[in-house]
Amino acid sequence: MKLKIAQVSPLFESVPPRLYGGTERVVSYLTDALVEMGHEVTLFATGDSITKARLVPVYYKALRLGHCTDPLALHVLQLQEVAERAHEFDILHFHTDYLHFPVSRLLNLHTVNTLHGRLDIPELKRVYSRFLETPVVSISNAQRAPLPMAKWVGTVYHGLPENLYQPGSGQGDYVLFLGRISPEKRPDRAIEIAGRAGIKIRIAAKIDEADMQYYEQLIKPLLQQPHVEFIGEVGEQVKGELLGNARALLFPVDWPEPFGMVMIEALACGTPVIAFNHGSVPEVIRDGQTGYIVDSTEAAVQALTDIDKIDRRRCRQEFEQKFTASRMAQAYASIYTQLLQQQPPYTRRTLTGKTDLVYE
């Protein structure tokens, strides 16, 4: 069944992002894959986005690259644009956290919301307890733990275009830390692991303004060590080469990781992953088959010495079987169909002489 679908992306990055970006990359891959499946898709995003769908720009370029003082204001404008055109679609798919919840309730149309971030934030319980009727999708089963009361309608793992990355040889004689410099990602731990294992490490990561103090005080001094090479933020082509040539990806996270795109990027390149056992890690990595799941720095060092035991072809096969964009799009299309077979969660009834919205 051909569907008319609205994809609503955050405005912080273009779709897809020029360099680093998580949510907007997923939106890009999902949107294009849905178009390829034959659906009619409209993307609400920034004007510098590139998509196979019909693009509705709210702002001319990614907010992170411009001089935007109040990003919330532009997201409110985007939400108004979506609301005014909502009647054009069978379903509205939001990727903008809870911002749209009150409007979606008033519209009383079919919506779904993918939660891309961490959910162990105290205020979120109050929000999701108030909007129990709003259908939400998790990106890992582990992500759901802080909000068991939410209306979960599925878990859909992120996916990448099958030919985006090619398997590499792993002959670069280095390990890689890829993504973002932040306390929860623990680049300091990655540097220590590589040093204790006696292998070079390349760090290809962006530094957000919010993490600049952490970088300056704790990470920058560590970059002076002889086994460390800091590359900075990289785009897709460089990323693929770095991953493909790396002996392993180090993913020493210290937080409940909702998914971890970099792990499936590594698998797509045939590169095994050494990851700490937090959040989604056991759902993405098969311990002893596509990498090693560890609980300490010592265990990570040992895993690195054993990394050649992992079959790189098995890593690529795991990606092809579980983490492609086409599989992701098929899973979301199934959720759309299921939701469209149900009534929207709110109906208008007359109570005490006035019209209210009542949860059924």
Secondary structure, DSSP 8 states (H G I E B T S, - for coil): ---EEEEE--SSS-SS-SSS-SHHHHHHHHHHHHHHTT-EEEEEE-TT---SSEEEESSSS-GGGTT-S-HHHHHHHHHHHHHHHGGG-SEEEE-STTTTHHHHHHHT--EEEE--S----HHHHHHHHH-TTSEEEESSSGGGTT-TTSEEEEE----B-TTSS-----TTSEEEEEEE-STTT-HHHHHHHHHHHT-EEEEEEE--GGGHHHIIIIIGGGGGSTTEEE-----HHHHHHHHHH-SEEEE---S--S--HHHHHHHHTT--EEEES-TTHHHH--BTTTEEEESSHHHHHHHHHTGGGS-HHHHHHHHHHH-BHHHHHHHHHHHHHHHHTS--SEEEEEETTEEEEEE-
